[in-house]
């Protein structure tokens, strides 16, 4: 952080030296004695200042851009995020309410910042993948040269989802040792220890605190390039309570199908193809809905969805347009090994 901060009383030469030492970003943030950010400073700002008549002894505050683009901690500004993308900005600060830097985001590595906490369900025994899972938990089985869990953590990080809760049970010590607290990945990772099986969403009830107003829940055995930003935006635009990621499943009927009304044929479709949408194991919902999940009891995501239907909540279907594979059986695992060599996972 100190590499990109410079005090307002520093000289132009000091600023140039710092910029030269930081060729990756070429941006400094000028701060006062309380570390409040006053503006940003780039090579271009200095060049334009010198052209306009500023000199070596001029205060850096005369060179800086006081209307620099930034984000505010705890506030999701979709328009500002779109502006950042359109301008192809690199380093953008997230500021606290007092103007100090909370975090710096490199938007060449992060697609966006979503106001989500994530819960990854990683406690299953993976019985269908025995003997591979006899001594290794399924989330740590490798696809290519990386564990399955790695792809999911990288996916979440790429969308600015840094607060992650891992629900663990079977061989949990291996997962905890591998991931730790997430600090080496610039993530904040905590653990939910399932003493009893809690289904596919029951563990969410054991999280003591969520940082954001929305919660993302996903299975740990998925390999996917789903666009989480598009999914979240659709939930907001539709004013939904829950959005369920789905994957299309095509059924080809090899015969002509008759359409009937009573015993009367009213239509005929020759060898039609029907598309059904299957639950893909990824959900985003409003935090307030957690109260509908019974505490420390077996509860599946399907039970949750049924309860929301009873409560007349709005549930949105989000078909995945990218790659998705549920690695549940040996043939899925083998398929993933083939796909990872051909597909580019930008994670």
C-alpha positions in Angstrom: 0.0 0.0 0.0 2.8 2.4 0.9 4.2 2.0 -2.6 1.2 3.9 -4.1 0.7 6.5 -1.4 2.5 9.8 -1.2 2.1 12.8 1.1 0.9 16.0 -0.2 4.1 17.8 0.9 6.3 15.5 -1.1 8.2 17.0 -4.1 7.6 16.4 -7.7 10.9 14.5 -7.9 9.8 12.2 -5.1 6.6 11.5 -6.9 8.4 10.7 -10.2 10.8 8.3 -8.4 7.8 6.5 -6.8 6.0 6.2 -10.1 9.1 4.9 -11.7 9.5 2.2 -9.1 5.8 1.1 -9.7 5.6 0.5 -13.5 2.8 -2.0 -13.1 0.3 0.6 -12.0 1.8 4.1 -12.7 -0.6 5.7 -10.3 -0.1 7.3 -6.9 -2.7 8.5 -4.4 -1.9 11.8 -2.6 -2.8 11.8 1.1 -2.9 14.3 4.0 -1.5 13.8 7.5 -4.6 11.6 8.3 -4.1 9.4 5.3 -7.2 10.8 3.7 -6.9 10.5 -0.1 -6.9 14.0 -1.8 -6.4 12.9 -5.4 -4.7 10.6 -7.8 -1.5 11.3 -9.7 -0.2 9.7 -12.9 2.5 10.4 -15.5 -0.2 12.0 -17.6 -1.2 14.3 -14.8 2.4 15.4 -14.3 2.9 15.9 -18.1 -0.3 18.0 -18.4 0.7 20.1 -15.4 4.1 20.9 -16.8 2.7 21.8 -20.2 0.3 24.2 -18.5 3.1 26.0 -16.7 3.5 24.2 -13.4 7.1 23.7 -12.2 9.3 21.5 -10.0 8.5 23.4 -6.9 4.7 23.4 -7.4 2.7 21.4 -4.8 1.6 18.0 -5.9 -2.0 19.0 -5.1 -1.8 21.3 -8.2 -0.9 18.3 -10.4 -3.3 15.7 -9.0 -6.7 14.7 -10.2 -9.1 15.6 -7.3 -12.1 14.0 -9.1 -10.4 10.6 -9.4 -12.7 7.6 -9.8 -13.2 5.6 -6.6 -15.6 3.3 -4.8 -17.1 3.6 -1.3 -16.7 0.6 1.1 -20.0 -1.1 1.8 -21.8 0.6 -1.2 -22.5 -1.2 -4.5 -22.4 1.4 -7.2 -23.3 -0.5 -10.4 -23.0 2.7 -12.6 -19.5 3.4 -11.3 -18.4 -0.1 -11.9 -19.6 0.1 -15.5 -17.7 3.4 -15.9 -14.5 1.7 -14.6 -14.9 -1.0 -17.2 -15.6 1.5 -20.0 -12.5 3.5 -19.2 -10.4 0.3 -18.8 -9.1 1.6 -15.5 -6.5 -0.4 -13.7 -6.0 0.6 -10.0 -9.1 1.8 -8.2 -9.3 2.5 -4.5 -12.2 1.6 -2.2 -12.5 4.4 0.3 -13.7 4.3 3.9 -16.2 6.9 5.1 -13.3 9.1 6.4 -11.6 9.1 3.0 -8.8 6.6 3.8 -8.2 3.6 1.6 -9.9 0.5 2.6 -8.7 -1.6 -0.3 -7.1 -1.2 -3.7 -8.7 -3.2 -6.6 -6.8 -4.1 -9.7 -9.5 -4.3 -12.4 -7.2 -6.0 -14.8 -7.5 -9.0 -12.4 -11.0 -8.4 -10.9 -14.0 -8.3 -13.2 -16.2 -6.3 -10.7 -17.1 -6.0 -7.0 -20.3 -7.9 -6.1 -22.0 -7.2 -2.7 -22.1 -10.9 -1.8 -21.0 -13.3 0.9 -20.4 -16.8 -0.3 -21.0 -20.1 1.3 -19.3 -23.1 -0.4 -20.7 -26.5 0.5 -17.6 -28.7 0.8 -18.6 -31.3 3.4 -19.7 -34.2 1.3 -18.0 -37.6 1.3 -17.9 -38.0 -2.5 -18.9 -41.7 -2.2 -19.6 -42.0 -6.0 -15.9 -41.0 -6.6 -14.4 -43.8 -4.5 -11.6 -44.8 -4.3 -10.4 -41.3 -5.3 -12.0 -39.8 -2.2 -10.9 -42.5 0.2 -8.2 -40.3 1.5 -8.8 -37.0 -0.3 -11.9 -34.8 0.1 -13.6 -34.3 -3.2 -13.0 -30.5 -3.3 -9.3 -31.2 -3.3 -9.3 -33.7 -6.2 -7.3 -32.1 -9.0 -8.6 -31.0 -12.3 -5.5 -30.5 -14.4 -3.0 -29.3 -11.9 -5.4 -27.5 -9.5 -7.9 -28.8 -7.0 -11.6 -28.3 -7.9 -12.0 -25.9 -4.9 -9.3 -23.7 -6.3 -11.3 -22.9 -9.4 -14.3 -21.9 -7.3 -12.3 -19.7 -5.0 -10.7 -18.0 -8.0 -14.1 -17.6 -9.6 -15.5 -15.8 -6.6 -12.4 -13.6 -6.2 -12.5 -12.6 -9.8 -16.0 -11.1 -9.1 -14.8 -9.3 -5.9 -16.5 -11.8 -3.6 -13.9 -12.0 -0.8 -15.9 -13.0 2.3 -16.2 -16.8 2.0 -17.5 -19.5 4.4 -16.6 -23.1 3.7 -19.0 -25.7 5.1 -16.8 -28.8 5.9 -17.1 -32.2 7.4 -15.4 -35.1 5.7 -11.6 -34.9 5.9 -12.1 -31.2 6.8 -8.6 -30.8 8.3 -7.1 -31.3 4.8 -9.3 -28.5 3.4 -8.6 -26.2 6.3 -4.8 -26.8 5.9 -4.9 -26.2 2.2 -7.0 -23.0 2.2 -6.2 -21.6 5.6 -7.8 -18.2 6.4 -7.5 -17.2 2.7 -5.1 -14.3 3.4 -2.6 -15.6 0.8 -5.3 -15.4 -1.8 -6.5 -12.0 -0.6 -9.7 -13.6 0.7 -11.3 -13.9 4.1 -12.2 -17.5 4.7 -14.0 -19.0 7.7 -15.3 -22.5 8.3 -18.7 -24.0 9.2 -18.2 -27.4 10.8 -21.1 -29.7 10.1 -21.2 -32.2 13.0 -24.3 -33.7 11.4 -25.3 -33.7 7.7 -27.2 -30.5 7.1 -28.2 -31.0 3.4 -27.3 -28.7 0.6 -28.1 -25.4 2.3 -28.7 -26.1 6.0 -25.2 -25.1 7.0 -26.0 -21.5 6.0 -28.0 -21.2 9.2 -24.8 -21.6 11.3 -23.0 -18.5 9.9 -23.0 -16.0 12.7 -22.5 -12.9 10.5 -22.7 -11.9 6.9 -21.0 -8.7 5.7 -23.3 -8.1 2.7 -27.0 -8.0 2.0 -26.9 -10.9 -0.4 -25.6 -14.4 0.0 -24.3 -16.7 -2.7 -24.4 -20.5 -2.1 -22.7 -23.0 -4.3 -21.6 -26.6 -4.3 -17.9 -27.2 -4.1 -17.8 -29.9 -6.8 -18.7 -27.6 -9.7 -16.4 -26.6 -12.5 -17.9 -23.5 -14.2 -17.3 -20.2 -15.9 -20.7 -18.8 -14.9 -21.0 -15.0 -15.1 -21.9 -14.1 -11.5 -22.2 -10.5 -12.3 -24.9 -11.2 -14.9 -26.7 -13.5 -12.5 -26.6 -10.9 -9.7 -27.7 -8.1 -12.0 -30.7 -10.2 -13.2 -31.8 -10.8 -9.6 -31.7 -7.0 -9.0 -33.4 -6.0 -12.3 -36.2 -8.5 -11.8 -36.5 -7.5 -8.1 -36.3 -11.1 -7.2 -35.7 -12.7 -3.8 -33.8 -15.7 -5.0 -32.1 -16.5 -8.3 -31.3 -20.1 -9.3 -28.6 -20.9 -11.8 -29.8 -23.6 -14.2 -28.3 -25.6 -17.0 -30.3 -26.6 -20.1 -31.0 -30.3 -20.7 -32.2 -31.3 -24.2 -34.4 -34.3 -24.7 -34.8 -35.5 -28.3 -37.9 -37.6 -29.0 -37.2 -40.0 -31.9 -40.9 -40.2 -32.8 -43.7 -38.0 -33.9 -45.5 -36.7 -30.9 -49.3 -36.1 -30.9 -50.9 -33.3 -29.0 -54.3 -34.2 -27.6 -57.3 -32.6 -25.9 -59.2 -35.4 -24.2 -59.2 -38.2 -26.8 -58.9 -35.9 -29.7 -55.6 -35.2 -31.6 -55.2 -31.5 -32.1 -51.6 -31.3 -33.3 -48.5 -33.3 -34.3 -44.8 -32.6 -33.8 -42.4 -34.7 -35.7 -39.4 -35.8 -33.6 -39.4 -32.7 -31.4 -36.6 -31.6 -29.1 -37.6 -30.3 -25.6 -35.3 -28.3 -23.3 -35.6 -28.6 -19.6 -33.7 -26.6 -17.0 -31.9 -28.4 -14.2 -30.7 -26.9 -10.9 -27.0 -26.1 -11.3 -26.3 -25.8 -7.6 -25.6 -22.0 -7.5 -28.0 -19.6 -5.7 -28.0 -15.9 -4.8 -30.7 -14.6 -2.4 -31.4 -11.8 0.0 -29.8 -12.2 3.4 -33.1 -11.7 5.2 -34.3 -15.0 3.8 -31.9 -17.0 6.0 -34.5 -16.9 8.7 -36.5 -19.5 6.7 -33.6 -22.0 7.0 -34.0 -24.1 10.2 -31.0 -23.8 12.5 -28.7 -26.8 12.5 -31.2 -29.1 10.8 -31.0 -31.1 7.6 -32.3 -28.8 4.9 -31.8 -29.0 1.2 -31.8 -26.1 -1.3 -34.9 -27.7 -2.8 -36.6 -27.4 0.6 -35.6 -23.7 0.7 -37.0 -23.1 -2.8 -40.3 -24.8 -1.9 -40.6 -22.7 1.3 -40.0 -19.5 -0.7 -42.7 -20.6 -3.1 -45.1 -21.1 -0.2 -44.1 -17.6 1.1 -44.9 -16.1 -2.4 -41.4 -15.0 -2.9 -40.1 -14.2 -6.4 -37.7 -16.8 -7.7 -35.8 -16.2 -10.9 -34.4 -18.7 -13.3 -30.9 -17.9 -14.7 -29.7 -20.3 -17.4 -25.9 -20.6 -17.5 -24.5 -19.5 -20.8 -20.9 -20.5 -20.0 -19.3 -23.8 -19.1 -20.7 -25.9 -16.3 -20.0 -29.4 -15.1 -21.1 -31.2 -11.9 -18.3 -33.5 -10.9 -20.2 -36.2 -9.1 -19.2 -39.4 -10.8 -16.1 -40.9 -12.4 -17.2 -40.1 -15.9 -17.8 -36.4 -14.9 -14.3 -36.3 -13.4 -12.8 -37.8 -16.6 -14.8 -35.3 -18.7 -13.4 -32.4 -16.6 -9.9 -33.6 -17.2 -10.5 -33.5 -20.9 -12.3 -30.2 -20.9 -9.7 -28.3 -18.8 -7.1 -28.9 -21.5 -9.3 -27.3 -24.2 -11.2 -24.6 -22.4 -9.7 -21.3 -21.1 -10.7 -20.7 -17.6 -10.0 -17.0 -16.9 -9.6 -17.6 -13.2 
